[in-house]
Amino acid sequence: MSEIKGWLITGTAPGNYKVSLDMQIYHGGRNSVSLERTAVDSPDEAEFGTLMQQFDAKNYFGKRMRFAGFIRTCEVSGWCGLWMRIDDKLQNLLGFDNMQYRNIKGTNDWNYYACVLDIPEEAACINIGILLTGSGKVWLDDCTFEAVGTDIAVTDIRTRTENFPLEPQNLKFEA
């Protein structure tokens, strides 16, 4: 469990990560929260730790919501980012963004990041957090969770489009 009120630490290997309040490094106010890989062995590629929380979706039905915050990183060897997931009552995935395709690596000063998802009527639970893969340390501060207009694009990873050709290519292998 986490020592941060309202938040919990989880992931594929939560015991390899440490969460703490940082009163020395922060973006605003007096504190930030940090997530750091503390295990000394080399991390598995699929391993991650996350600081997260879950809450009821009913107050947000039909709204486009943005989870945002300021992130700072130090020597992140894998990647990190904010994440947001919308589940129905059977834990079916209705919306998801973990910043995997616009992730943060290395060492970076404070910067603003956001995840934006639509909350459908069948939503039961909203999950938000920050995740870290690999080694390093990430700080999070000044988070917001707010309704935004439809002029703000959703960042749902499931709607990500590739630049595929419109038709099959070279089916006869003659070109």
N, C-alpha and C positions, 0 to 999 in steps of 0.2 A: 504494500500500500504506500501511498504518498503522504508526505507531511504537509502538503498544500491543500487547504480546505477546499472541498468541492471537486478536487481532481484526483485521479488515480493513475498509477503507472502500470502499464501492461505492454503487450507486444509479444514477439516470439521468444524473447529471452529477457524478461523484465529484471531478473536478478543480476544481469550484466550492466545495468544502467542505474544511475543515481540521479535523483531529482532533488533540488534544493532551492530555497529562497536565496537570492544574492543581493546583499545590501551594499555591495561595492560597485557592481556593474549593472546599470539600468538605463532605460531610455527616458522614462519620466517617473514622477513620483519618488518613492524611496526604495523600491525593490523591483527585481525581475525574478523570473524563475529560470533555472538552468537544468538542462538534461545532458548527461555526460556518460559515455561508456567507460566503466571502471574496470571491467575484466581485462586481464593482462594478456590473454591469448589472442590470436588473430581472429577477428570476427568472420563468421560465415557470411557469404554474400546475401543470403536471405534473412539474416538476423536483423531485428530492429527493436528499439524500445520506443514507447510513446507515452506522453503525458496527455491524458484525455479526460473528458467528462461526457455524460449522457444526460439528456433531459427530454421531457415530453414534447411532442411536436404540435399539440393541438392549438397552441396560441399563435402558430405560424402558418396554418393551412392557407394555401393559395397565395403565399407571399414568396418573393424572391429575397433570399437572405444571404448576407455577406458576413463571413467570419474572417476577421482581419487582425493583424498585429504586427509589431516590429520585431524583427529577428536579427540577431548577431551570431556569428559563428567563429569557431577557432579550430583549425586543422580537421575539418570534417572530411574523412577519407572516403566515405560512401556518399550519401546525400541526406539532406533533411528538408523538411517543409511542413507547412500547416496541412491539416487535413480536415475534411468534413464528410460525413456519411449520413444518409437518410435511410432508415429501415422501416418496413411495415411491421404489423404485430407478429408476423411469422418470421421476422428477421430477414425477409427478402430485401435485397438492395434496390432502392428507388433512386438514389443519387449518390455520386461519389467523386471526390477530388482529393488527391494526396500530393499534388504538386510534382508528381514523378516526372512529368514531361517539361517542367520548368523549375527543376530542383535547385537547391543551394549546395555548393561544395566549397571546400577550402576554408579560408579565413576571410571574413567580411564584416565590415562595420554595420551598424544598425540600418535596416532598410524595411520598407513597408511591403507586406505581402497579404494576399487575400484569396479566399475560396468563395465562390458564389454558386448557390444551388436553389432551384425552385422546390418548394415544399408542397407536395401533392396532398389531397384530402385523405388518402389512404395511409399517410405517414403516421407512425406511432412514436418513433424515437429519432432524435437528432444527436449525433456524435461529433464532437469537435476535439482537436488536439494538435500537438506537434510531434513529429516523429524524427528519429535519427537512425540511420543505418551506418554500419561501420563504426570507426572510432572518431573521437573528437568531442566537441562540446558546442551546444547551442543554447542561446538565451532567448526568451520570449517575454515581451512586455507590452503594455498598453493595448490589450486586446479589445475588440468590439464585436458585437453580434447585432446586426441591424438590418432592417428591411431596406431594399434598394429598388429602384425603378427598372422597368424592362429595357431601358436604354443601357443598362449595365449587363454585359454578356455573362452567361453562366460559364463556369469552368469545369463542368462535369466531364470527367475523364472518359466516360462512356460515349460522349458525343464528339470526341476528337476525330477529326477526319484526316485521312491520308490523301496525298495527291495521286490517286489511282488514275490510270488511263480510262477513258470512257468506254472503250471496246477492247476485246481480246487482241493481243499483239502476236504477230509472226507465227501463226498457227501451223504453217507449212514448213517452217524453218528454212525458208529460201532467202531471207534478207540478211 
